[in-house]
Amino acid sequence: MNNNKNKEIRKKKYLTDDEIENLKAACETEEERSIVRDLSDTGMRLDEVLKKRARGEVLR
């Protein structure tokens, strides 16, 4: 039974707009909100966003 629940969780690939807004609201700093915004706007993976930010590239 627990295995079926894990499969259902894995099937979901995208966050809803409400889930993204909840993530932004849970952020403690503007930098965290900016990372969430970059992830949701670009569809890139976290490591891709962080590498670009480290190189000083602007994503917007």
C-alpha positions in Angstrom: 0.0 0.0 0.0 2.8 2.5 0.9 4.5 1.6 -2.4 1.5 2.8 -4.4 1.6 6.2 -2.6 5.3 6.6 -3.5 4.5 5.8 -7.1 1.7 8.5 -7.1 4.1 11.0 -5.7 6.8 10.3 -8.3 4.3 10.7 -11.2 3.8 14.3 -10.5 6.4 16.3 -12.4 5.2 19.9 -12.1 4.1 22.2 -9.3 0.9 24.1 -9.6 0.9 27.9 -9.5 -0.5 27.7 -5.9 2.3 25.4 -4.9 4.9 27.8 -6.3 3.3 30.7 -4.5 3.4 28.7 -1.3 7.1 28.0 -1.8 7.8 31.7 -2.4 5.8 32.6 0.8 7.9 30.1 2.8 11.2 31.6 1.7 13.0 33.6 4.3 15.2 35.7 2.1 14.8 37.6 -1.2 17.6 35.3 -2.6 15.5 32.2 -1.8 12.5 33.8 -3.5 14.6 34.7 -6.5 15.8 31.1 -6.8 12.3 29.7 -6.6 11.2 32.3 -9.2 14.1 31.3 -11.5 13.3 27.6 -11.2 9.6 28.1 -12.0 10.2 30.6 -14.8 12.8 28.7 -16.6 12.0 25.0 -15.9 15.7 24.5 -15.2 17.0 22.1 -12.6 18.3 23.5 -9.3 22.0 22.7 -10.1 21.6 24.5 -13.5 20.2 27.6 -11.9 22.8 27.7 -9.2 25.7 27.3 -11.7 24.4 30.2 -13.8 23.9 32.4 -10.7 27.5 31.5 -9.6 28.8 32.7 -13.0 26.7 35.9 -12.6 24.4 35.1 -15.5 21.0 36.8 -15.4 18.1 34.4 -16.0 15.3 36.9 -16.5 
